[in-house]
Amino acid sequence: MMIHQKTSTSAGLAIASAFFLLTACQPQTPAVETPAAPVETATAPAAADGCTAKVERPWGTGGYRVKAWTSGETCEAAVVTLAAYGSDGLPIYGWAGAAQFLFLLNDVKTPEQMQTGLNEWVGGDNLEPDLTGTLPPWEETEGQPKRAEFPFMPNMEKDAYEALRQSNLNMLCYPQGMESQLCLALHPSEGGAPAMVEEIGLQLFPG
């Protein structure tokens, strides 16, 4: 009986030791971290463009074109852009201004009104083309003896002005404020020279 008891105790110790060694040799399983929920990046909402209008039409012959468009959250805060393009599609003139300071556009409240106003602002698509030959004679311009009641104000000397009148070039006039319009002359590409747009001067409005 004593031998059996000793043998059983020794066997128990051996089993316990083997279990301890087996446990110690097992690789440790790393703790699995639960990924944090993604944090959404706050982004500002895109500004609404609530007053868009666009006009495009030919300017003279040879593939020249004029485009005008507006953009802005409201029509009261809209910006008007005017651009002229050569026959190759590249811009040859550009201008921009705030609609609230422009004749025909300053009281616009809706996109529909802006579209109508923009059509008139660039001269109307049912009008005869403007030509520099229709400019008043030099003697009737601002500062001259026969000054008209609402005179044209050239930004060039007499010889250059009269040469433009004689050339009878295509012309575009658009309001650049509340009391006058700016007139442009289109010099088409000729003899290898690129096309050019020239600012002639201002025509005062009645009133």
N, CA and C atoms as a LAMMPS dump frame, in Angstrom:
ITEM: TIMESTEP
0
ITEM: NUMBER OF ATOMS
621
ITEM: BOX BOUNDS ff ff ff
-5.0000000000000000e+02 5.0000000000000000e+02
-5.0000000000000000e+02 5.0000000000000000e+02
-5.0000000000000000e+02 5.0000000000000000e+02
ITEM: ATOMS id mol type element x y z
1 1 1 N 0.829 -1.2 0
2 1 2 C 0 0 0
3 1 3 C 0.854 1.236 0
4 2 1 N 1.948 1.244 0.79
5 2 2 C 2.821 2.411 0.851
6 2 3 C 3.475 2.643 -0.489
7 3 1 N 3.888 1.554 -1.137
8 3 2 C 4.531 1.681 -2.453
9 3 3 C 3.537 2.241 -3.451
10 4 1 N 2.293 1.788 -3.419
11 4 2 C 1.268 2.277 -4.348
12 4 3 C 0.985 3.759 -4.133
13 5 1 N 0.931 4.168 -2.888
14 5 2 C 0.68 5.576 -2.58
15 5 3 C 1.822 6.444 -3.054
16 6 1 N 3.079 6.003 -2.875
17 6 2 C 4.241 6.792 -3.284
18 6 3 C 4.274 6.921 -4.788
19 7 1 N 3.944 5.761 -5.438
20 7 2 C 3.944 5.796 -6.908
21 7 3 C 2.897 6.765 -7.426
22 8 1 N 1.71 6.783 -6.809
23 8 2 C 0.639 7.688 -7.25
24 8 3 C 1.026 9.132 -7.056
25 9 1 N 1.689 9.447 -5.942
26 9 2 C 2.108 10.833 -5.679
27 9 3 C 3.142 11.277 -6.683
28 10 1 N 4.098 10.391 -6.986
29 10 2 C 5.142 10.736 -7.968
30 10 3 C 4.533 10.962 -9.331
31 11 1 N 3.562 10.113 -9.691
32 11 2 C 2.913 10.279 -11.002
33 11 3 C 2.157 11.578 -11.087
34 12 1 N 1.515 11.964 -9.984
35 12 2 C 0.77 13.234 -9.986
36 12 3 C 1.677 14.411 -10.158
37 13 1 N 2.856 14.335 -9.46
38 13 2 C 3.809 15.449 -9.604
39 13 3 C 4.33 15.537 -11.028
40 14 1 N 4.555 14.397 -11.633
41 14 2 C 5.067 14.399 -13.012
42 14 3 C 4.055 14.993 -13.969
43 15 1 N 2.8 14.632 -13.797
44 15 2 C 1.737 15.166 -14.674
45 15 3 C 1.601 16.665 -14.509
46 16 1 N 1.673 17.127 -13.245
47 16 2 C 1.546 18.564 -12.976
48 16 3 C 2.688 19.325 -13.601
49 17 1 N 3.921 18.748 -13.482
50 17 2 C 5.095 19.422 -14.051
51 17 3 C 4.98 19.503 -15.56
52 18 1 N 4.531 18.398 -16.169
53 18 2 C 4.391 18.389 -17.629
54 18 3 C 3.373 19.413 -18.09
55 19 1 N 2.268 19.545 -17.359
56 19 2 C 1.227 20.518 -17.714
57 19 3 C 1.748 21.939 -17.607
58 20 1 N 2.554 22.213 -16.553
59 20 2 C 3.128 23.548 -16.353
60 20 3 C 4.061 23.911 -17.488
61 21 1 N 4.94 22.921 -17.855
62 21 2 C 5.886 23.184 -18.943
63 21 3 C 5.157 23.392 -20.265
64 22 1 N 4.11 22.605 -20.511
65 22 2 C 3.349 22.747 -21.753
66 22 3 C 2.682 24.102 -21.833
67 23 1 N 2.154 24.55 -20.729
68 23 2 C 1.484 25.861 -20.699
69 23 3 C 2.467 26.983 -20.919
70 24 1 N 3.66 26.869 -20.293
71 24 2 C 4.668 27.926 -20.406
72 24 3 C 5.205 28.036 -21.813
73 25 1 N 5.219 26.92 -22.563
74 25 2 C 5.79 26.935 -23.913
75 25 3 C 4.798 27.387 -24.97
76 26 1 N 3.533 27.506 -24.644
77 26 2 C 2.547 27.93 -25.636
78 26 3 C 2.767 29.397 -26.009
79 27 1 N 2.738 29.737 -27.315
80 27 2 C 2.894 31.156 -27.71
81 27 3 C 1.754 31.992 -27.178
82 28 1 N 2.109 33.197 -26.765
83 28 2 C 1.1 34.099 -26.223
84 28 3 C 0.301 34.731 -27.368
85 29 1 N -0.981 34.628 -27.29
86 29 2 C -1.842 35.23 -28.313
87 29 3 C -2.036 36.706 -28.006
88 30 1 N -1.588 37.579 -28.92
89 30 2 C -1.731 39.012 -28.633
90 30 3 C -3.189 39.407 -28.558
91 31 1 N -3.432 40.396 -27.737
92 31 2 C -4.8 40.887 -27.595
93 31 3 C -5.217 41.594 -28.878
94 32 1 N -6.378 41.279 -29.34
95 32 2 C -6.893 41.897 -30.564
96 32 3 C -7.592 43.194 -30.199
97 33 1 N -7.077 44.292 -30.799
98 33 2 C -7.687 45.59 -30.52
99 33 3 C -8.81 45.85 -31.508
100 34 1 N -9.909 46.263 -30.99
101 34 2 C -11.042 46.603 -31.849
102 34 3 C -10.782 47.955 -32.499
103 35 1 N -10.764 48 -33.834
104 35 2 C -10.48 49.287 -34.484
105 35 3 C -11.508 50.335 -34.117
106 36 1 N -10.989 51.544 -33.931
107 36 2 C -11.887 52.64 -33.577
108 36 3 C -12.755 53.003 -34.771
109 37 1 N -13.921 53.432 -34.48
110 37 2 C -14.824 53.838 -35.554
111 37 3 C -14.233 55.024 -36.292
112 38 1 N -14.312 55.028 -37.629
113 38 2 C -13.734 56.133 -38.394
114 38 3 C -14.365 57.459 -38.022
115 39 1 N -13.517 58.47 -37.969
116 39 2 C -14.001 59.809 -37.638
117 39 3 C -14.299 60.538 -38.927
118 40 1 N -15.493 61.005 -39.097
119 40 2 C -15.868 61.715 -40.311
120 40 3 C -15.264 63.108 -40.299
121 41 1 N -14.64 63.465 -41.431
122 41 2 C -14.053 64.795 -41.557
123 41 3 C -15.134 65.785 -41.949
124 42 1 N -15.221 66.817 -41.186
125 42 2 C -16.235 67.826 -41.476
126 42 3 C -15.81 68.639 -42.683
127 43 1 N -16.679 68.742 -43.655
128 43 2 C -16.392 69.538 -44.838
129 43 3 C -17.473 70.58 -45.018
130 44 1 N -17.036 71.756 -45.47
131 44 2 C -17.998 72.823 -45.693
132 44 3 C -18.838 72.493 -46.916
133 45 1 N -20.116 72.728 -46.869
134 45 2 C -20.95 72.453 -48.037
135 45 3 C -20.563 73.348 -49.194
136 46 1 N -20.649 72.791 -50.395
137 46 2 C -20.313 73.59 -51.574
138 46 3 C -21.278 74.757 -51.705
139 47 1 N -20.728 75.899 -52.08
140 47 2 C -21.559 77.083 -52.215
141 47 3 C -22.554 76.88 -53.357
142 48 1 N -23.792 77.153 -53.084
143 48 2 C -24.808 77.01 -54.103
144 48 3 C -24.664 78.128 -55.122
145 49 1 N -24.78 77.765 -56.389
146 49 2 C -24.691 78.747 -57.46
147 49 3 C -26.1 78.958 -57.969
148 50 1 N -26.802 79.904 -57.364
149 50 2 C -28.227 80.035 -57.608
150 50 3 C -28.625 81.036 -58.654
151 51 1 N -27.665 81.726 -59.315
152 51 2 C -28.04 82.723 -60.321
153 51 3 C -27.103 82.631 -61.518
154 52 1 N -27.307 81.597 -62.315
155 52 2 C -26.464 81.409 -63.496
156 52 3 C -27.243 81.751 -64.758
157 53 1 N -26.561 82.404 -65.666
158 53 2 C -27.121 82.723 -66.978
159 53 3 C -25.963 82.756 -67.96
160 54 1 N -26.255 82.532 -69.231
161 54 2 C -25.191 82.498 -70.229
162 54 3 C -25.726 82.95 -71.575
163 55 1 N -24.91 83.739 -72.265
164 55 2 C -25.227 84.195 -73.618
165 55 3 C -23.99 83.973 -74.477
166 56 1 N -24.189 83.459 -75.671
167 56 2 C -23.085 83.279 -76.612
168 56 3 C -23.585 83.591 -78.008
169 57 1 N -22.791 84.36 -78.76
170 57 2 C -23.179 84.698 -80.119
171 57 3 C -21.956 85.026 -80.96
172 58 1 N -22.085 84.969 -82.291
173 58 2 C -20.963 85.334 -83.142
174 58 3 C -20.689 86.832 -83.08
175 59 1 N -19.439 87.185 -83.328
176 59 2 C -19.059 88.6 -83.407
177 59 3 C -18.411 88.81 -84.765
178 60 1 N -19.154 89.395 -85.67
179 60 2 C -18.654 89.58 -87.017
180 60 3 C -18.539 88.254 -87.747
181 61 1 N -17.586 88.19 -88.666
182 61 2 C -17.347 86.97 -89.433
183 61 3 C -15.979 86.395 -89.063
184 62 1 N -15.71 85.226 -89.579
185 62 2 C -14.399 84.629 -89.334
186 62 3 C -14.329 83.763 -88.101
187 63 1 N -15.487 83.442 -87.508
188 63 2 C -15.477 82.534 -86.365
189 63 3 C -15.246 83.178 -85.016
190 64 1 N -15.269 84.505 -84.944
191 64 2 C -15.112 85.185 -83.651
192 64 3 C -16.425 85.093 -82.872
193 65 1 N -16.3 84.955 -81.549
194 65 2 C -17.486 84.794 -80.714
195 65 3 C -17.361 85.619 -79.437
196 66 1 N -18.532 85.975 -78.908
197 66 2 C -18.618 86.683 -77.634
198 66 3 C -19.453 85.834 -76.682
199 67 1 N -18.965 85.682 -75.464
200 67 2 C -19.702 84.955 -74.431
201 67 3 C -19.816 85.834 -73.188
202 68 1 N -20.976 85.777 -72.567
203 68 2 C -21.184 86.464 -71.289
204 68 3 C -21.91 85.5 -70.364
205 69 1 N -21.517 85.482 -69.096
206 69 2 C -22.167 84.581 -68.149
207 69 3 C -22.122 85.178 -66.746
208 70 1 N -23.015 84.686 -65.913
209 70 2 C -23.076 85.132 -64.526
210 70 3 C -22.943 83.94 -63.595
211 71 1 N -22.493 84.209 -62.379
212 71 2 C -22.413 83.181 -61.345
213 71 3 C -22.534 83.855 -59.992
214 72 1 N -23.151 83.144 -59.047
215 72 2 C -23.31 83.693 -57.707
216 72 3 C -24.393 82.964 -56.948
217 73 1 N -24.322 83.008 -55.626
218 73 2 C -25.332 82.355 -54.798
219 73 3 C -26.692 83.011 -54.982
220 74 1 N -26.685 84.334 -55.167
221 74 2 C -27.912 85.074 -55.435
222 74 3 C -27.656 86.006 -56.606
223 75 1 N -28.727 86.478 -57.223
224 75 2 C -28.56 87.398 -58.346
225 75 3 C -28.015 88.742 -57.878
226 76 1 N -28.362 89.136 -56.655
227 76 2 C -27.846 90.398 -56.127
228 76 3 C -26.336 90.355 -55.934
229 77 1 N -25.786 89.159 -55.715
230 77 2 C -24.34 89.009 -55.487
231 77 3 C -23.624 88.399 -56.688
232 78 1 N -24.286 88.368 -57.835
233 78 2 C -23.706 87.705 -59.002
234 78 3 C -22.559 88.513 -59.604
235 79 1 N -21.634 87.794 -60.213
236 79 2 C -20.527 88.387 -60.97
237 79 3 C -20.776 88.118 -62.449
238 80 1 N -20.581 89.149 -63.256
239 80 2 C -20.769 89.04 -64.703
240 80 3 C -19.402 88.984 -65.377
241 81 1 N -19.228 88.045 -66.28
242 81 2 C -17.979 87.914 -67.035
243 81 3 C -18.28 88.012 -68.52
244 82 1 N -17.464 88.786 -69.224
245 82 2 C -17.569 88.912 -70.675
246 82 3 C -16.239 88.496 -71.287
247 83 1 N -16.292 87.694 -72.343
248 83 2 C -15.063 87.257 -73.007
249 83 3 C -15.294 87.183 -74.506
250 84 1 N -14.27 87.553 -75.262
251 84 2 C -14.283 87.417 -76.719
252 84 3 C -13.25 86.369 -77.107
253 85 1 N -13.578 85.568 -78.119
254 85 2 C -12.722 84.455 -78.528
255 85 3 C -12.405 84.542 -80.019
256 86 1 N -11.179 84.189 -80.354
257 86 2 C -10.773 84.147 -81.745
258 86 3 C -11.293 82.909 -82.441
259 87 1 N -11.013 82.81 -83.731
260 87 2 C -11.496 81.667 -84.505
261 87 3 C -10.878 80.352 -84.041
262 88 1 N -9.752 80.433 -83.332
263 88 2 C -9.105 79.231 -82.804
264 88 3 C -9.641 78.825 -81.44
265 89 1 N -10.623 79.584 -80.943
266 89 2 C -11.22 79.265 -79.652
267 89 3 C -10.495 79.834 -78.458
268 90 1 N -9.405 80.551 -78.681
269 90 2 C -8.645 81.139 -77.579
270 90 3 C -9.174 82.532 -77.257
271 91 1 N -9.178 82.911 -75.974
272 91 2 C -9.697 84.229 -75.597
273 91 3 C -8.783 85.356 -76.067
274 92 1 N -9.398 86.438 -76.529
275 92 2 C -8.639 87.618 -76.948
276 92 3 C -9.044 88.855 -76.156
277 93 1 N -10.059 88.711 -75.293
278 93 2 C -10.478 89.831 -74.443
279 93 3 C -11.28 89.274 -73.281
280 94 1 N -11.161 89.912 -72.128
281 94 2 C -11.929 89.504 -70.963
282 94 3 C -12.222 90.67 -70.045
283 95 1 N -13.374 90.613 -69.394
284 95 2 C -13.795 91.658 -68.45
285 95 3 C -14.754 91.025 -67.454
286 96 1 N -14.759 91.533 -66.21
287 96 2 C -15.69 91.032 -65.193
288 96 3 C -16.082 92.17 -64.263
289 97 1 N -17.311 92.106 -63.751
290 97 2 C -17.792 93.126 -62.825
291 97 3 C -18.971 92.608 -62.024
292 98 1 N -19.328 93.328 -60.976
293 98 2 C -20.445 92.952 -60.107
294 98 3 C -21.762 93.392 -60.739
295 99 1 N -22.718 92.478 -60.808
296 99 2 C -24.001 92.772 -61.445
297 99 3 C -24.733 93.918 -60.76
298 100 1 N -24.543 94.068 -59.464
299 100 2 C -25.279 95.102 -58.73
300 100 3 C -24.885 96.515 -59.141
301 101 1 N -23.779 96.667 -59.86
302 101 2 C -23.328 97.986 -60.297
303 101 3 C -23.466 98.181 -61.805
304 102 1 N -24.203 97.305 -62.484
305 102 2 C -24.294 97.359 -63.937
306 102 3 C -25.715 97.674 -64.394
307 103 1 N -25.815 98.615 -65.311
308 103 2 C -27.093 98.962 -65.92
309 103 3 C -27.701 97.72 -66.569
310 104 1 N -29.005 97.549 -66.411
311 104 2 C -29.789 96.412 -66.907
312 104 3 C -29.725 95.184 -66.01
313 105 1 N -28.745 95.108 -65.125
314 105 2 C -28.594 93.917 -64.283
315 105 3 C -28.693 94.216 -62.792
316 106 1 N -28.661 95.475 -62.42
317 106 2 C -28.555 95.818 -60.996
318 106 3 C -29.811 95.497 -60.197
319 107 1 N -30.975 95.405 -60.846
320 107 2 C -32.221 95.127 -60.122
321 107 3 C -32.714 93.697 -60.313
322 108 1 N -31.915 92.863 -60.916
323 108 2 C -32.324 91.481 -61.196
324 108 3 C -32.455 90.686 -59.898
325 109 1 N -33.538 89.9 -59.797
326 109 2 C -33.78 89.107 -58.584
327 109 3 C -33.791 87.601 -58.831
328 110 1 N -34.084 87.181 -60.051
329 110 2 C -34.223 85.753 -60.335
330 110 3 C -33.325 85.348 -61.507
331 111 1 N -32.994 84.054 -61.611
332 111 2 C -32.194 83.59 -62.75
333 111 3 C -32.856 83.879 -64.096
334 112 1 N -34.187 83.801 -64.145
335 112 2 C -34.895 84.079 -65.394
336 112 3 C -34.722 85.541 -65.797
337 113 1 N -34.828 86.435 -64.832
338 113 2 C -34.599 87.851 -65.113
339 113 3 C -33.151 88.1 -65.519
340 114 1 N -32.232 87.367 -64.913
341 114 2 C -30.822 87.53 -65.252
342 114 3 C -30.562 87.105 -66.69
343 115 1 N -31.194 86.025 -67.121
344 115 2 C -31.011 85.576 -68.501
345 115 3 C -31.516 86.626 -69.487
346 116 1 N -32.68 87.19 -69.198
347 116 2 C -33.234 88.235 -70.06
348 116 3 C -32.348 89.472 -70.061
349 117 1 N -31.923 89.88 -68.867
350 117 2 C -31.079 91.066 -68.756
351 117 3 C -29.735 90.89 -69.431
352 118 1 N -29.161 89.691 -69.328
353 118 2 C -27.848 89.445 -69.921
354 118 3 C -27.92 89.506 -71.444
355 119 1 N -29.031 89.036 -72.009
356 119 2 C -29.215 89.137 -73.455
357 119 3 C -29.208 90.589 -73.911
358 120 1 N -29.861 91.45 -73.162
359 120 2 C -29.882 92.874 -73.498
360 120 3 C -28.534 93.522 -73.208
361 121 1 N -27.866 93.067 -72.167
362 121 2 C -26.6 93.679 -71.74
363 121 3 C -25.535 93.595 -72.824
364 122 1 N -25.525 92.525 -73.594
365 122 2 C -24.53 92.38 -74.666
366 122 3 C -25.068 92.843 -76.018
367 123 1 N -26.219 93.53 -76.011
368 123 2 C -26.683 94.158 -77.245
369 123 3 C -27.9 93.55 -77.897
370 124 1 N -28.358 92.416 -77.42
371 124 2 C -29.531 91.801 -78.03
372 124 3 C -29.174 91.021 -79.274
373 125 1 N -29.77 89.845 -79.428
374 125 2 C -29.415 88.988 -80.563
375 125 3 C -30.214 89.304 -81.821
376 126 1 N -31.137 90.265 -81.745
377 126 2 C -31.942 90.608 -82.914
378 126 3 C -31.581 91.983 -83.473
379 127 1 N -30.449 92.537 -83.048
380 127 2 C -30.024 93.85 -83.507
381 127 3 C -28.987 93.72 -84.613
382 128 1 N -28.93 94.74 -85.441
383 128 2 C -27.889 94.79 -86.467
384 128 3 C -26.525 94.907 -85.789
385 129 1 N -25.484 94.309 -86.375
386 129 2 C -24.152 94.402 -85.767
387 129 3 C -23.684 95.852 -85.663
388 130 1 N -23.081 96.18 -84.542
389 130 2 C -22.487 97.507 -84.376
390 130 3 C -21.2 97.584 -85.18
391 131 1 N -20.964 98.739 -85.789
392 131 2 C -19.752 98.97 -86.562
393 131 3 C -19.126 100.288 -86.136
394 132 1 N -17.803 100.359 -86.191
395 132 2 C -17.118 101.588 -85.763
396 132 3 C -17.457 102.769 -86.665
397 133 1 N -17.948 102.498 -87.866
398 133 2 C -18.347 103.587 -88.751
399 133 3 C -19.543 104.366 -88.239
400 134 1 N -20.272 103.805 -87.257
401 134 2 C -21.428 104.506 -86.691
402 134 3 C -21.046 105.411 -85.524
403 135 1 N -19.793 105.429 -85.136
404 135 2 C -19.355 106.323 -84.06
405 135 3 C -19.505 107.778 -84.502
406 136 1 N -19.779 108.676 -83.567
407 136 2 C -19.938 110.087 -83.944
408 136 3 C -18.623 110.69 -84.419
409 137 1 N -18.669 111.723 -85.244
410 137 2 C -17.443 112.396 -85.658
411 137 3 C -16.688 112.944 -84.454
412 138 1 N -15.401 113.104 -84.614
413 138 2 C -14.551 113.595 -83.532
414 138 3 C -15.069 114.907 -82.956
415 139 1 N -15.584 115.787 -83.826
416 139 2 C -16.032 117.109 -83.383
417 139 3 C -17.208 117.041 -82.409
418 140 1 N -17.91 115.892 -82.374
419 140 2 C -19.067 115.759 -81.491
420 140 3 C -18.746 114.98 -80.219
421 141 1 N -17.508 114.59 -80.055
422 141 2 C -17.133 113.821 -78.869
423 141 3 C -16.861 114.747 -77.689
424 142 1 N -16.651 114.157 -76.541
425 142 2 C -16.415 114.911 -75.301
426 142 3 C -15.23 115.862 -75.456
427 143 1 N -15.454 117.132 -75.036
428 143 2 C -14.384 118.126 -75.048
429 143 3 C -14.213 118.869 -76.351
430 144 1 N -15.036 118.55 -77.368
431 144 2 C -14.912 119.202 -78.664
432 144 3 C -16.001 120.266 -78.844
433 145 1 N -15.78 121.204 -79.805
434 145 2 C -16.711 122.333 -79.959
435 145 3 C -18.162 121.92 -80.212
436 146 1 N -18.385 120.851 -80.95
437 146 2 C -19.745 120.415 -81.272
438 146 3 C -20.171 119.232 -80.401
439 147 1 N -19.717 119.238 -79.196
440 147 2 C -20 118.146 -78.251
441 147 3 C -21.492 117.837 -78.214
442 148 1 N -21.836 116.555 -78.338
443 148 2 C -23.229 116.127 -78.253
444 148 3 C -23.72 116.204 -76.81
445 149 1 N -25.042 116.144 -76.642
446 149 2 C -25.604 116.23 -75.287
447 149 3 C -25.146 115.058 -74.425
448 150 1 N -25.119 113.891 -75.011
449 150 2 C -24.604 112.702 -74.321
450 150 3 C -23.455 112.162 -75.171
451 151 1 N -22.278 112.722 -74.986
452 151 2 C -21.187 112.494 -75.932
453 151 3 C -20.493 111.148 -75.758
454 152 1 N -19.807 110.776 -76.828
455 152 2 C -18.883 109.654 -76.761
456 152 3 C -17.565 110.185 -76.218
457 153 1 N -16.905 109.378 -75.383
458 153 2 C -15.655 109.799 -74.747
459 153 3 C -14.522 108.891 -75.216
460 154 1 N -13.829 109.251 -76.306
461 154 2 C -12.752 108.394 -76.816
462 154 3 C -11.577 108.343 -75.844
463 155 1 N -10.891 107.221 -75.828
464 155 2 C -9.676 107.122 -75.007
465 155 3 C -8.441 107.077 -75.902
466 156 1 N -8.522 107.763 -77.051
467 156 2 C -7.411 107.814 -78.004
468 156 3 C -7.409 109.176 -78.689
469 157 1 N -6.348 109.434 -79.426
470 157 2 C -6.228 110.703 -80.141
471 157 3 C -7.108 110.71 -81.396
472 158 1 N -7.272 111.914 -81.957
473 158 2 C -8.178 112.103 -83.089
474 158 3 C -7.83 111.212 -84.274
475 159 1 N -6.563 111.155 -84.664
476 159 2 C -6.188 110.389 -85.855
477 159 3 C -6.54 108.909 -85.708
478 160 1 N -6.249 108.339 -84.547
479 160 2 C -6.561 106.928 -84.316
480 160 3 C -8.071 106.704 -84.293
481 161 1 N -8.788 107.638 -83.694
482 161 2 C -10.247 107.534 -83.614
483 161 3 C -10.873 107.589 -85.005
484 162 1 N -10.465 108.559 -85.791
485 162 2 C -11.028 108.691 -87.137
486 162 3 C -10.634 107.509 -88.024
487 163 1 N -9.455 106.942 -87.799
488 163 2 C -9.046 105.758 -88.559
489 163 3 C -9.958 104.576 -88.246
490 164 1 N -10.368 104.445 -86.987
491 164 2 C -11.308 103.382 -86.615
492 164 3 C -12.656 103.583 -87.295
493 165 1 N -13.099 104.818 -87.344
494 165 2 C -14.37 105.103 -88.012
495 165 3 C -14.3 104.73 -89.488
496 166 1 N -13.19 105.06 -90.112
497 166 2 C -13.032 104.758 -91.534
498 166 3 C -12.918 103.253 -91.789
499 167 1 N -12.338 102.53 -90.854
500 167 2 C -12.155 101.08 -91.028
501 167 3 C -13.468 100.317 -90.941
502 168 1 N -14.457 100.903 -90.258
503 168 2 C -15.778 100.289 -90.125
504 168 3 C -15.687 98.85 -89.598
505 169 1 N -14.953 98.694 -88.501
506 169 2 C -14.759 97.377 -87.895
507 169 3 C -15.979 96.963 -87.084
508 170 1 N -16.075 95.677 -86.825
509 170 2 C -17.123 95.201 -85.922
510 170 3 C -16.895 95.768 -84.533
511 171 1 N -17.981 96.172 -83.898
512 171 2 C -17.902 96.839 -82.601
513 171 3 C -18.898 96.192 -81.639
514 172 1 N -18.549 96.182 -80.377
515 172 2 C -19.425 95.686 -79.316
516 172 3 C -19.418 96.698 -78.188
517 173 1 N -20.603 97.098 -77.741
518 173 2 C -20.718 98.031 -76.618
519 173 3 C -21.536 97.374 -75.512
520 174 1 N -21.06 97.461 -74.295
521 174 2 C -21.772 96.864 -73.16
522 174 3 C -21.653 97.781 -71.944
523 175 1 N -22.697 97.863 -71.112
524 175 2 C -22.63 98.699 -69.914
525 175 3 C -21.577 98.179 -68.941
526 176 1 N -20.659 99.048 -68.567
527 176 2 C -19.65 98.685 -67.566
528 176 3 C -19.879 99.465 -66.276
529 177 1 N -21.067 100.063 -66.165
530 177 2 C -21.453 100.825 -64.989
531 177 3 C -22.92 101.188 -65.118
532 178 1 N -23.328 102.233 -64.415
533 178 2 C -24.722 102.654 -64.44
534 178 3 C -24.973 103.83 -65.379
535 179 1 N -23.918 104.51 -65.844
536 179 2 C -24.121 105.744 -66.607
537 179 3 C -23.481 105.724 -67.99
538 180 1 N -22.831 104.643 -68.362
539 180 2 C -22.161 104.6 -69.666
540 180 3 C -21.925 103.161 -70.099
541 181 1 N -21.581 103.007 -71.37
542 181 2 C -21.194 101.699 -71.89
543 181 3 C -19.829 101.808 -72.561
544 182 1 N -19.083 100.722 -72.474
545 182 2 C -17.751 100.656 -73.056
546 182 3 C -17.845 100.01 -74.433
547 183 1 N -17.214 100.639 -75.422
548 183 2 C -17.26 100.129 -76.791
549 183 3 C -15.916 99.527 -77.188
550 184 1 N -15.985 98.368 -77.834
551 184 2 C -14.799 97.627 -78.259
552 184 3 C -14.786 97.501 -79.774
553 185 1 N -13.6 97.525 -80.349
554 185 2 C -13.43 97.282 -81.781
555 185 3 C -12.677 95.972 -81.977
556 186 1 N -13.137 95.173 -82.93
557 186 2 C -12.495 93.899 -83.237
558 186 3 C -11.58 94.06 -84.445
559 187 1 N -10.287 93.909 -84.209
560 187 2 C -9.31 93.893 -85.298
561 187 3 C -9.052 92.432 -85.656
562 188 1 N -9.56 91.963 -86.78
563 188 2 C -9.385 90.539 -87.114
564 188 3 C -7.942 90.206 -87.448
565 189 1 N -7.635 88.936 -87.362
566 189 2 C -6.304 88.463 -87.731
567 189 3 C -6.06 88.749 -89.211
568 190 1 N -4.886 89.31 -89.496
569 190 2 C -4.591 89.69 -90.882
570 190 3 C -3.086 89.7 -91.107
571 191 1 N -2.654 89.093 -92.202
572 191 2 C -1.243 89.1 -92.556
573 191 3 C -0.339 88.478 -91.513
574 192 1 N -0.827 87.48 -90.817
575 192 2 C -0.028 86.827 -89.79
576 192 3 C -0.139 87.464 -88.422
577 193 1 N -0.725 88.664 -88.353
578 193 2 C -0.911 89.329 -87.058
579 193 3 C -2.116 88.726 -86.347
580 194 1 N -2.022 88.526 -85.039
581 194 2 C -3.151 87.938 -84.315
582 194 3 C -4.314 88.915 -84.194
583 195 1 N -5.498 88.376 -83.986
584 195 2 C -6.672 89.213 -83.753
585 195 3 C -6.498 89.999 -82.46
586 196 1 N -7.138 91.167 -82.403
587 196 2 C -6.998 92.03 -81.231
588 196 3 C -8.307 92.761 -80.976
589 197 1 N -8.621 92.955 -79.715
590 197 2 C -9.775 93.751 -79.316
591 197 3 C -9.265 95.049 -78.706
592 198 1 N -9.79 96.165 -79.189
593 198 2 C -9.343 97.484 -78.732
594 198 3 C -10.492 98.221 -78.053
595 199 1 N -10.235 98.77 -76.875
596 199 2 C -11.229 99.586 -76.185
597 199 3 C -11.206 100.991 -76.791
598 200 1 N -12.349 101.402 -77.345
599 200 2 C -12.421 102.694 -78.032
600 200 3 C -12.712 103.825 -77.053
601 201 1 N -13.688 103.617 -76.184
602 201 2 C -14.064 104.651 -75.227
603 201 3 C -15.447 104.4 -74.665
604 202 1 N -16.002 105.408 -73.994
605 202 2 C -17.286 105.287 -73.309
606 202 3 C -18.356 106.13 -73.991
607 203 1 N -19.551 105.558 -74.086
608 203 2 C -20.714 106.296 -74.559
609 203 3 C -21.612 106.582 -73.363
610 204 1 N -21.828 107.867 -73.069
611 204 2 C -22.664 108.241 -71.93
612 204 3 C -24.129 107.96 -72.23
613 205 1 N -24.884 107.553 -71.185
614 205 2 C -26.311 107.316 -71.315
615 205 3 C -27.083 108.61 -71.079
616 206 1 N -28.241 108.764 -71.724
617 206 2 C -29.107 109.9 -71.384
618 206 3 C -29.616 109.78 -69.949
619 207 1 N -29.855 110.908 -69.345
620 207 2 C -30.414 110.896 -67.996
621 207 3 C -29.409 111.234 -66.936
